[in-house]
Amino acid sequence: MEKLLEDFIIPADERLLVGLDTRDDAAIYKINDDTAIIQTLDFFTPMVDDPYVFGQIAAANAINDIYAMGGEPLLAMNIVCYPDCEEMDVLKQILTGGLDKVTEAGALLVGGHTIDDNEPKYGLSVCGLVHPDKVITNSGAEPGDILLLTKPLGNGVIATAIKADLASAEACRDAAEWMAGLNKKACSVMQKIGVNAATDVTGFGFLGHLFELSVASDVAVEIFAGQIPFMTGTLEYASMGLMPGGAYKNRDYLADKIDIAPGVDTNIRDLLFSPETSGGLLISVPGEKAAAMEETLQQEGCFFAQVGRVISTGFQSIKVLNSNS
């Protein structure tokens, strides 16, 4: 699908601040000198059994694209595929979960579209606002930047464990809470401190989205595998082989773009390719601002981990090391 989009020729328009060329999290269109709109959409099939929680997760996943660009969500519309033969009360719970998450984001739900489908799917089309001078993209990382991650990894593996009926109740709760979480506070901190680049970690996995950021910014980066945070149960389930199929697709695509050092744990290596749902922000912050960024994130109650750094200009294969020593 990504290759298909590359074949489209998009007419040049100076008002289009962010389009397809950098594979960013959303499109941004400049209205005037003070206002630009952010447009995104995302939807998928359930990965948890609770329909209300699924609605929350799917909505958060779409809304978080707005936060990744430094914006504020404004309007949302439901995207619903649902079998006519299924109970409508279940659909009501899904939509209620989505509505509650839209409300939490301070946005308005203004409609949507529903079709009959064999498998339930839900998500949102979201419109947001940002000042044209405060847009955050994945293409501004610079040498000396520190890379911060604002949610642990692992929900793709836990979702696979859930489908196999092997996930513990604690792991299920932990993953659901992380996936349903908005990146609202982390976005606010990015705007307050000032960062060079950011993206959110979703379907292409940690290394897939880092690769896009590195290519768009034309920089070389290194990652410290031992500092990557993981959700409850993730390493255990990975060691049992409960890896989503998308992890292997991501790994194959990135095979010649990643340089993994000898000794990096096999399970951690695989998890860095694993798809995530409604993941955290991967932020490239100038080294001189890193301490202030971390302090402010902590003050706001935001989780974060320092996971790597930008080492030079010019893209090179991403180096995955055991540590930063």
C-alpha positions in Angstrom: 0.0 0.0 0.0 2.8 2.4 0.8 4.5 1.7 -2.6 1.1 2.3 -4.3 0.8 5.8 -2.7 4.4 6.6 -3.8 3.2 6.2 -7.4 0.6 9.1 -7.1 1.7 12.5 -8.3 0.4 15.1 -5.9 0.1 18.6 -7.5 2.4 21.2 -5.9 0.7 23.5 -3.6 2.6 25.9 -1.2 -0.3 25.7 1.2 0.3 21.9 1.8 2.9 22.0 4.6 3.0 18.2 5.0 1.8 15.7 2.4 2.8 12.2 1.3 6.5 12.7 0.7 7.8 12.2 4.2 5.2 9.5 5.3 4.3 11.6 8.2 1.5 11.0 10.7 -1.0 13.4 9.1 -1.4 16.0 6.4 -1.2 19.7 7.2 -2.7 22.4 5.1 -2.1 26.1 5.8 -5.2 28.3 5.9 -3.5 31.6 6.7 -0.5 32.9 8.6 -2.0 31.9 12.0 -3.9 28.7 11.2 -3.2 25.3 9.6 -5.4 22.3 9.7 -4.3 18.7 10.4 -6.1 15.8 8.8 -5.8 12.1 9.6 -7.8 8.9 9.8 -7.3 5.4 11.1 -9.4 2.4 11.9 -8.9 -1.3 12.5 -10.4 -4.6 13.9 -10.7 -5.3 17.6 -7.6 -6.4 19.6 -9.4 -6.6 23.0 -12.6 -8.3 24.0 -14.2 -5.3 25.8 -16.1 -3.3 23.1 -16.0 -0.1 25.1 -12.2 -0.4 25.6 -11.8 -1.2 21.9 -13.7 2.0 21.1 -11.4 4.0 23.3 -8.3 2.5 21.9 -9.3 3.0 18.2 -10.2 6.6 18.9 -7.0 7.3 20.8 -5.0 5.8 18.0 -6.5 8.2 15.4 -6.4 11.3 17.7 -2.8 10.7 18.6 -1.8 11.4 15.0 -2.9 15.0 15.7 -0.7 15.2 18.8 2.3 13.8 16.9 2.1 16.8 14.6 2.0 19.2 17.6 -1.7 20.0 17.0 -5.0 20.2 18.9 -7.9 17.9 17.9 -10.9 19.8 16.7 -13.5 17.6 15.0 -13.9 13.8 14.6 -16.1 11.5 12.5 -16.8 7.8 13.1 -15.7 5.2 10.6 -17.7 2.0 11.3 -17.8 -1.4 9.7 -20.2 -3.7 11.5 -22.1 -6.9 10.7 -25.9 -6.5 10.6 -26.3 -9.8 12.4 -24.3 -8.7 15.5 -25.9 -7.2 18.5 -26.3 -3.4 18.2 -25.6 -3.0 21.9 -22.0 -4.1 21.3 -21.7 -1.4 18.6 -23.2 1.1 21.0 -20.5 0.3 23.5 -17.8 0.7 20.9 -19.1 4.1 19.8 -19.5 5.2 23.5 -15.8 4.4 24.1 -14.8 6.4 21.1 -17.0 9.3 22.1 -15.6 9.4 25.6 -12.1 9.5 24.2 -13.0 12.3 21.7 -14.5 14.3 24.6 -11.4 13.7 26.7 -9.3 15.2 23.9 -11.5 18.3 23.9 -12.7 17.7 20.4 -16.3 17.3 19.0 -17.7 14.2 17.4 -19.8 15.5 14.4 -21.0 12.3 12.6 -19.5 9.6 10.5 -20.4 6.7 8.3 -21.4 3.0 8.9 -21.4 0.1 6.5 -22.3 -3.6 6.8 -19.2 -5.7 6.9 -18.3 -9.3 8.0 -15.8 -8.2 10.6 -16.2 -5.2 13.0 -13.9 -2.3 12.4 -13.8 1.1 14.0 -11.8 4.3 14.0 -12.0 8.0 13.3 -11.3 10.7 10.8 -9.9 13.6 12.8 -9.3 17.3 12.0 -7.0 19.4 14.2 -5.5 22.8 14.3 -1.9 24.0 14.7 -0.1 27.3 14.1 1.9 27.0 10.9 5.1 28.0 12.7 4.6 25.3 15.4 4.1 22.3 13.2 6.1 19.3 14.3 7.0 16.8 11.6 9.2 13.7 11.3 11.7 15.5 9.1 13.6 17.9 11.4 15.9 15.7 13.5 19.4 17.0 13.8 22.8 15.6 15.1 23.1 15.9 18.8 19.4 15.2 19.4 18.2 12.8 22.1 15.5 10.4 21.3 12.7 10.0 23.9 9.8 7.5 23.8 6.6 8.3 25.8 5.0 4.8 26.1 6.5 1.3 26.5 6.4 -1.1 23.6 4.6 -4.5 23.4 0.9 -4.2 22.9 1.1 -6.1 19.5 2.6 -9.1 21.3 0.1 -8.9 24.1 -2.8 -8.7 21.6 -1.4 -11.9 20.1 -1.3 -13.5 23.5 -4.9 -12.4 24.2 -6.0 -14.2 20.9 -4.2 -17.3 22.1 -5.8 -17.0 25.5 -2.4 -16.9 27.1 -2.3 -13.3 28.4 -2.6 -12.6 32.1 -5.2 -10.3 33.4 -2.5 -7.9 34.6 -0.9 -7.8 31.1 -4.3 -7.2 29.5 -5.1 -4.3 31.8 -1.7 -2.8 31.4 -1.8 -2.9 27.6 -5.3 -1.6 27.4 -4.5 1.4 29.6 -1.5 2.3 27.5 -3.3 1.9 24.2 -6.3 4.0 25.4 -4.0 6.8 26.6 -3.9 10.1 24.7 -0.5 11.7 23.9 -2.1 15.1 24.8 0.2 16.0 27.7 3.4 14.9 25.8 2.3 17.1 22.9 1.9 20.1 25.1 5.3 19.5 26.6 6.8 19.3 23.1 5.3 22.7 22.2 6.4 24.2 25.5 10.1 23.0 25.3 10.5 22.9 21.5 11.6 19.8 19.6 13.1 19.1 16.2 11.0 16.1 15.2 8.5 13.6 16.4 6.3 10.7 15.2 4.0 8.2 16.9 4.8 4.5 17.1 2.1 2.4 15.5 1.7 -0.3 12.8 5.3 -0.1 11.3 6.7 -0.8 14.8 9.4 1.2 16.6 12.1 0.6 14.1 9.8 1.2 11.1 8.7 4.7 12.3 12.2 5.5 13.4 13.4 4.6 9.9 10.8 7.0 8.4 12.0 9.8 10.8 15.6 9.1 9.9 15.1 9.1 6.2 12.8 12.2 6.3 15.4 14.0 8.4 18.4 12.6 6.5 20.2 11.7 9.7 21.9 8.6 11.2 20.7 7.4 14.5 21.6 4.8 17.1 19.3 3.0 19.5 20.1 1.5 22.9 18.1 -1.8 23.1 18.8 -2.2 26.9 16.9 1.1 27.5 13.8 0.3 25.6 10.8 0.0 27.9 8.2 -2.8 27.5 4.7 -3.5 28.9 3.9 -6.1 31.5 4.4 -9.6 30.1 5.8 -8.5 26.7 9.2 -10.2 27.0 7.7 -13.4 28.4 5.2 -13.7 25.5 7.8 -12.8 23.0 10.0 -15.7 24.3 7.0 -18.0 23.7 6.9 -17.0 20.1 3.7 -15.0 20.4 4.8 -12.4 17.8 2.2 -10.8 15.4 2.7 -11.5 11.7 3.2 -7.8 11.0 6.5 -8.0 12.9 8.0 -10.3 10.3 6.7 -8.1 7.5 8.3 -5.1 9.1 11.5 -6.9 9.7 11.7 -8.1 6.0 11.1 -4.6 4.7 13.7 -3.1 7.0 16.3 -5.9 6.6 18.9 -3.8 4.8 18.1 -0.6 6.8 18.9 -1.9 10.3 22.3 -2.8 11.8 21.8 -4.8 15.0 24.9 -5.4 17.1 25.9 -8.9 18.2 24.6 -9.7 21.6 21.3 -7.8 21.4 18.6 -10.1 22.9 16.7 -11.9 20.2 13.3 -11.2 21.8 14.1 -7.5 22.1 15.3 -7.4 18.5 12.0 -8.9 17.3 9.9 -6.6 19.5 11.5 -3.6 17.9 9.9 -4.6 14.6 6.5 -5.5 16.2 3.5 -3.4 15.2 2.1 -1.2 17.9 -1.4 0.2 18.4 -1.9 3.8 19.7 1.8 3.9 20.8 3.7 6.7 22.3 5.5 9.6 20.7 9.1 9.1 19.5 10.6 12.6 20.0 13.9 14.0 18.7 14.8 16.8 21.1 17.9 19.0 20.9 20.5 17.7 23.4 20.7 21.0 25.3 16.9 20.8 25.8 16.7 17.2 26.8 17.0 17.8 30.6 14.2 20.4 30.5 12.1 18.1 28.4 12.5 15.2 30.7 11.9 17.3 33.8 8.7 18.8 32.3 7.4 15.4 31.2 7.9 14.2 34.7 6.1 17.2 36.2 3.1 16.5 33.8 3.0 12.8 34.9 4.1 11.6 31.5 6.1 8.4 31.1 9.3 8.6 29.1 12.5 6.8 28.4 15.7 7.9 26.7 16.2 5.3 23.9 18.8 6.7 21.5 20.3 9.7 19.8 21.0 11.3 16.4 24.7 10.9 15.6 25.3 12.6 12.2 23.8 14.0 9.1 23.2 11.7 6.1 21.0 8.6 6.5 22.8 5.4 7.4 21.4 2.0 8.6 20.0 2.4 12.0 22.4 1.1 14.6 20.8 -1.0 17.4 23.3 -1.3 20.3 23.0 -3.0 23.7 23.6 0.3 25.6 25.0 3.8 25.2 28.2 2.9 27.0 
